[in-house]
Amino acid sequence: MASNLLTSSRCSSSSWTSKQNKQFEKALDLYEKDKPDRWHNIAKVVDGKSEDEVKRHYEIRIMDFRKIESCRCYNI
């Protein structure tokens, strides 16, 4: 479910490949928000990314999603 929200985001970081983004989105579904060690487990699934990198990637994508959603409210 979380990945559905995030795929709507226009955020694209040049340091994240398409494959890494797919791994990231699948891992978000596997490791729910309130699970212990969520970011550690997600980082293990995403090739070449640390716990801090996956957490920051999530935060950036959520901020982008919120910006997009807030713009939609004004364009109705």
Residue, then its C-alpha position, 0 to 999 in steps of 0.5 A: m500500500a505504501s508503495n502505491l502512494l510513493t510511485s505517484s511521486r515525481c521524485s527521482s534521484s539520479s543515485w537510485t536506479s530503477k531496480q533499486n526503486k523497485q526493490f525499495e517499493k517492494a520492501l516497503d510493503l514487506y516491512e510495515k511502518d511500525k515494525p522494529d528494524r524497518w529501515h535496516n531490513i529495507a536496506k538489506v533488500v535494496d542493493g547498495k543502499s544503507e539504512d540512512e539512505v533508504k530512510r531519507h529516500y522515503e522521506i523525500r518521496i513522501m514530501d514530494f507526494r504531499k507537494i503534488e497532492s497539495c497542488r491538486c487541491y488548488n487546481i480543482 
